[in-house]
Amino acid sequence: MKIIIDRFEGDHAVAELENGDKVTILKVVLPPLADEGDVIRIEIDEEATERRRRRIEGLMDQLWED
């Protein structure tokens, strides 16, 4: 998914989605150098997600071990 930063308002950015809808996003979740007019790509990091899932499963297994 791609978004386009339209403008900044205080601690938020107003961004346009690919379907034309406008959303507000906290500036802290954007790349530090993001500016008005920039196209930002949002994607799922499948490898990091899987590592995190395995880590959490391991912690849960440790928690519930007898």
C-alpha positions as CSV (number, residue, x, y, z in Angstrom):
1,M,0.0,0.0,0.0
2,K,1.2,3.5,-0.8
3,I,0.2,6.8,0.9
4,I,1.0,10.3,-0.1
5,I,1.6,12.9,2.6
6,D,-0.6,15.8,1.9
7,R,0.3,18.1,4.8
8,F,1.3,18.3,8.4
9,E,-1.0,19.5,11.2
10,G,0.7,19.6,14.6
11,D,1.8,16.1,15.6
12,H,-0.1,14.5,12.7
13,A,0.2,14.1,9.0
14,V,-2.8,14.1,6.7
15,A,-2.2,11.5,4.0
16,E,-4.1,10.3,1.0
17,L,-4.6,6.6,0.4
18,E,-4.4,4.9,-3.0
19,N,-8.3,5.0,-3.1
20,G,-8.3,8.7,-2.5
21,D,-9.5,8.6,1.1
22,K,-7.7,10.9,3.6
23,V,-6.4,9.7,6.9
24,T,-4.4,11.2,9.8
25,I,-1.3,9.5,11.0
26,L,0.9,10.3,13.9
27,K,4.2,11.9,12.6
28,V,6.2,9.7,14.9
29,V,5.3,6.6,12.8
30,L,6.6,8.1,9.6
31,P,10.2,8.1,8.5
32,P,12.1,11.0,10.1
33,L,12.7,12.8,6.8
34,A,9.2,12.4,5.4
35,D,7.8,15.6,3.9
36,E,4.7,16.9,2.2
37,G,4.3,15.2,-1.2
38,D,6.3,12.1,-0.3
39,V,5.0,8.7,-1.3
40,I,5.3,6.3,1.6
41,R,5.1,2.5,1.1
42,I,3.5,0.4,3.9
43,E,4.2,-3.3,3.7
44,I,4.3,-6.3,6.0
45,D,7.8,-7.6,6.9
46,E,6.9,-11.3,6.8
47,E,10.3,-12.5,8.0
48,A,10.3,-10.2,11.1
49,T,6.7,-11.1,11.8
50,E,7.5,-14.8,11.7
51,R,10.5,-14.3,14.0
52,R,8.3,-12.4,16.5
53,R,5.6,-15.0,16.3
54,R,8.1,-17.8,17.1
55,R,9.7,-15.8,19.9
56,I,6.3,-15.2,21.5
57,E,5.3,-18.8,21.1
58,G,8.5,-19.8,22.9
59,L,7.8,-17.4,25.8
60,M,4.3,-18.8,26.1
61,D,5.6,-22.3,26.1
62,Q,8.0,-21.4,28.9
63,L,5.3,-19.7,30.9
64,W,3.0,-22.7,30.7
65,E,5.6,-25.5,31.2
66,D,5.1,-27.7,34.2
